[in-house]
Amino acid sequence: MNENFMYIQHDWDECIRSAENRVWISVKPRNGPSIHGHLQCKSYKLNGIPIIQGTNGFEVESVSSHAIQVKHSSCPSVTLLSPYRIFNDVHNSSVTSLDVIGGQCVSASDSVLKSWSSLDHEKEKEVTMTGHYGDIYCCRWFPSVKVVLSCGADLRIKIWSADTGECAGTLVGHTKAVTDLAIIDRGRNIISVSKDGTSKLWHVGSGKVIDDLIKLNQTTYINCCSISSPKNLNLGERDIPTSDTEIGTDDKCLLIGCENGMLSLIGVYARKILATNNLDSPVNACHLNDDAQIYVGCNDGRVIWLDEQLVTKHCIFDTNSPVRSLCLFKELVVCGHGDGSCVLRSVNGKKAYLTGTNAEPIFDVRTDTRFLYTACRDGIIRKYLPELL
């Protein structure tokens, strides 16, 4: 499906509320020229909401505190959402990864992790975790929201106390950068994927590798993974001995995405590849849900929905900008792109944009059910309230 893509001035929310101020807006087909226009505040309603006039085919349908709905003669209306809150003093440089549970955040910048609250952010309450050498590619909360898991360019996986910042353990076994992580149930076992072409199952307590779930060619980089307990999916039969250190893997399925475009589903307990496909573009981000529905973001800009056999059900190809991060929010797939755009998409054509980034890549996007959060190269973490859509 080819569609138009909309861009708006990153600080539109501030500028457009002043009389006679205007902001630029554009709409662009994936392989066509952009159509440019402006939105301008002409006057105000009695409640203080600005009345906005568009040019060159752009029309404002509604305006609220953090959202504006715009349509153009060449495309359906879309909603543009500005940040509900901005956190620009947690990190001083690019934020490479982020996780949020119940408003409690852990974020990574360079080789430093910080845990903090998005509900009442105070610098003195931040906990800093240091010990990685090189960039951190992924950080995730354990379900307890007391322990943090991280990995990165230094080939290591680290386990941290979010209360004290102390490193409780370091897992060593990969021979190249560790790119992504998945936690099984409460976290006695975890899974890592790496540029060394392996996905490893670990026993956290001992810090030992239980097994390689998949071992590809060392030049086949694995970029991302997602784990779930899909219903009514045959995960294969196990033909190797069981281990006392392997807990909770019997109903788990792992999805991996690779730099060469390969996408694979793996039955964790059986160590069996259930399905595979090649998308002819690096797979940068992926998600597997409990209904065995698969969502993938590619380096060529495609956002793809697939079934449990990895057969494409739906594809949106509205931009050539690489997908850098992906998560689900209700029925919407949320993708952060390399050009700074962050888009909520659905198969029925519904689309909304999280704005505020000035052409800086979105490296991670996460949700804690009510809010959406983005981690960006500009060092800022933005919090959005999608119920305003």
Salt bridges, closest charged atoms under 4 A:
GLU3 OE1 - LYS351 NZ 3.11
ASP13 OD1 - ARG17 NH2 2.94
GLU61 OE2 - LYS71 NZ 3.83
ASP89 OD1 - HIS121 ND1 3.73
ASP99 OD1 - ARG366 NH2 3.00
ASP120 OD2 - LYS125 NZ 3.84
GLU122 OE2 - LYS125 NZ 3.82
GLU126 OE1 - LYS114 NZ 3.39
GLU126 OE2 - HIS121 NE2 2.80
GLU126 OE1 - LYS123 NZ 3.34
ASP154 OD2 - HIS132 ND1 2.92
ASP185 OD1 - LYS252 NZ 3.00
ASP196 OD2 - HIS174 ND1 2.93
ASP211 OD2 - ARG271 NE 2.85
ASP212 OD1 - LYS200 NZ 2.88
ASP239 OD2 - LYS272 NZ 3.56
GLU246 OE2 - ARG238 NH1 3.17
GLU246 OE1 - ARG271 NH2 2.83
ASP251 OD1 - LYS252 NZ 2.83
ASP291 OD1 - LYS231 NZ 3.75
ASP300 OD2 - ARG302 NE 2.86
ASP318 OD1 - ARG345 NH2 2.96
ASP318 OD2 - LYS351 NZ 2.78
GLU360 OE1 - ARG377 NE 2.76
ASP364 OD2 - ARG140 NH1 3.32
ASP378 OD2 - ARG382 NH2 2.86
GLU387 OE2 - ARG370 NH2 3.42
